[in-house]
Amino acid sequence: MAGHKHNEPESDIVLRVKAMEQLLTEKGIVDPAQIDLVVDYFETKVGPRNGARVVARAWSDPDYKTRLLENASPAIAELGFAGMQGEDMVVLENTPGVHNVVVCTLCSCYPWPVLGLPPNWYKSPPYRARVVREPRAVLEEFGMAVGDDVEVRVWDSSAELRYMVLPMQPAGTEGMDEDDLASVVTRNGMIGVAPV
């Protein structure tokens, strides 16, 4: 498991998942190769890398950025990223005067084709409730200080409409190519809880 320290015992959930996978494999219900394909799909075919490519293209191509901000779903599909949980997308641009942050207050609606699986904190009741009531405090807990002169807008994703943030391009990256730009983009930046 990524990030697992060898000296620490595995969590109960990790142990349960491993036991379930072993049992289902032994009974012939699942094929480990199929599980590997599903994991690979979520790690490499959908996920934050896709969103990072969208952001990098917007930073490097003004015409694409215009299309993305005007009608996100077709612009994202231009790069080959579309599908379930990403049919109706809106991209929100962070500027020096406006900072956008995304939440789903009802459950965990999230744009899977561009951001992958939602992080646990995104689905947690405290995040879902607090980011609406006290967004600046929540952003501060993520290490993001937003000045008093910046308007903070909180956007509530739903089953019908999902949001992604177009972060401000970091200073000093203007001459970078798309691959290098994509490498600096983070999932949290595209949710709006961290700078890029």
Secondary structure, 3 states (H helix, E strand, C coil): CCCCCCCCCCCHHHHHHHHHHHHHHHCCCCCHHHHHHHHHHHHHHCCHHHHHHHHHHHHHCHHHHHHHHHCHHHHHHHCCCCCCCCCCEEEEECCCCEEEEEECCCCCCCCHHHHCCCCHHHHCHHHHHHHHHCHHHHHHHCCCCCCCCCEEEEEECCCCCEEEEECCCCCCCCCCCHHHHHHHCCHHHHHCCCCC
